[in-house]
Amino acid sequence: MRIEARPKVNPKSIKTSNEASVAIAKLRDAIRYHNYRYYILDSPVITDIEYDRFFLTLLELEEKFPELKTSDSPTQKVGAEPRQELGLVRHPIPMVSLKTVYDESAVYTFDESCRRELGISKVEYIAEPKFDGLAVELIYEKGILTVASTRGDGETGEDVTANIRTIREVPLVLLSYEGEKSPNSLVVRGEVYMSFASFNALNKAREKNGESTFANPRNAAAGSLRQLDPKITAGRSLQIFLYSVAEATGREFKTQAEVLHSLSKWGLKTNIARTKICHDIKEALVYHNEMDELRDILPYEIDGVVIKINNLADQSRLGMRTRDPKWAVAYKFKPRSATTKLRDIIIQVGRTGRLTPVAELDPVNVGGVEVARATLHNFSEVLRKDLRIGDTVIIERAGDVIPQVVIPIESKRDGTEIKFQIPKDCPICEYPISVSSDKKTATCTNIRCPAQLRRSLSHFVSRSGMDIEGLGQKRIDQLIDAGLVNSISSIYLLTAEQLGELERFGDRSSESLIEEISKSKKQPFHRLLFALGIPQVGSQTAKILASEFGSMERLQKASLFELQQIDSIGPEIARSITEFFADADTRDTISELTRAGLSMSTMKGRSSTSSGKFKGLTFVFTGTLTRWRREEAATIVELQGGTVSSSVSSKIDYVVAGAEAGSKLQKAKKLGVKILSEADFAKLIE
Ligand code: IVH
């Protein structure tokens, strides 16, 4: 059976148990599918609001037709089955979810049932921000972090211990401030998240490298934490807030407020500052409004507030339902969404020739921000959503994340809407475009496409590239439009006379630009590699490639296999590099750049490295050095004419092993490479 991702179910029109059974089956399938996309793939295809709508409809139907309730329904479970590859961790106590409510009346109902069941007239609550990240559990034995896991299906989660250890805010050893000694065994829970700033920086870098971007900070956090290689997690700025204790041997807490204070005193990050004790439910509602206002100012995403009974004995008295406790609710904020008209779908051409559809909208205010454009991600998205030009659409904005077009409102169609078709040709240069079979990537096949050239040239001359001052986007456009530049390499053929004939170029500025361009020829080889804009090769990878291969000639000839021998280069990057160099236009550009006299090897342009006592010697540093940072040690070697490599092979002359050196040291021993301690190295450089 085919699963409908968006089943059309109207609970009001369902009268019989038979009808309900069909609708319930559809909803369960859809919800299971979306759980899988959200929790396992970190790549949801619907928004939280849409998901919640399906979930609430299913709950409503199961309540109306209790005979159809089953224990395997998604309403009875949390999350999704964990991913096996990471290793599994069984939670000592199940990790449950929270009941979600969307309006004040449901909060009052919650309060009433708390008061009724406890037999008291007023309940003290504690209200906290609802962080939009992913739930994790940390286990500390004798104060030392031993296991960390994701929530998974609530019973069993994924083992992310190594990854969690890379988060700076997570203490590896608990502390004791103000005499708060940490318990022998402590099981704490909280939320790992990514700030808007880190999320935007990450997406920017990914876009620059031709990688796919994350839809929102939550997906970025989940995708970063659920990595098989903790080095990847370490490179992403993740943060954490802890908010509950599941177990603490020999330590009794009276209130949730006390829990939060103790966590802080043990060195665990909490958000007490934004937490509020509410003497009755009305104060919790005021808090909800305050936080809703704050939402746009906070550096991270919150999607509501969590209202909990503060007294833990009262929490235990109320107990649990199957998937959530009776003593807490998540009161979500209204989504920042709006309805507007989809005026047009335009196509942008990126530096790597990638085509991206963008929605042009009737400007509309979404949560205080005027939105006239929204990303459509890729062609497959536009087709899947069946977006038509002229449609009335719902758009949504999460934090300061780029607005997205969620869905068209089909009932508002009048027949004049125009179905979207993937263009056959590039909108800029009219060359044919190539579309992948899943329709997720489309690229212009013309490497000299002006749109690509504009972007690749501005990348080439950028500060971290060839660093050519005075060649901003406007001037680049001017040069391309005047026909003076038709490839990256042609900037090196420009003359001051040619520039002098252009508008806004005086003699002085023409000459100084030519000088800047000429100066850039001396930039080191790794900068040139980065500046070329090889998809997925950022400045760090460019440095590694330069030091591993030493010259353009060798790198161009490198096979997939050779590239993958380098630690940080996986199959995808390796393929991207070989494809880049296989292209005839790329090869032409490189020949022209060589002729222009650019540094095509690590030796050229770095006079200090061509002599010195380490000339011809290659070093690998591994483990932790105490006297220098790794980069400093590498510079010392390079200044003496040596080379630094990141992987061990029989070609290496010295492996310098610091504390806790691991697999590289083993490999060096096996290959019989000379091993130096940090002290040996110090002696050597004296
Ligand atoms: S308490 C038994 N407090 O929201 C209740 N959860 O939708 C345990 N969340 O699974 C959760 N902020 O991942 C709690 N201040 C907070 C929270 C919070 C975010 C998440 C958590 C939970 C989910 C439920």
Residues whose N, C-alpha, C, O or C-beta is under 5 A from the ligand:
A	BS01	IVH	V96 S97 L98 E128 P129 K130 F131 L134 A135 E191 Y243 V306 P325 A330
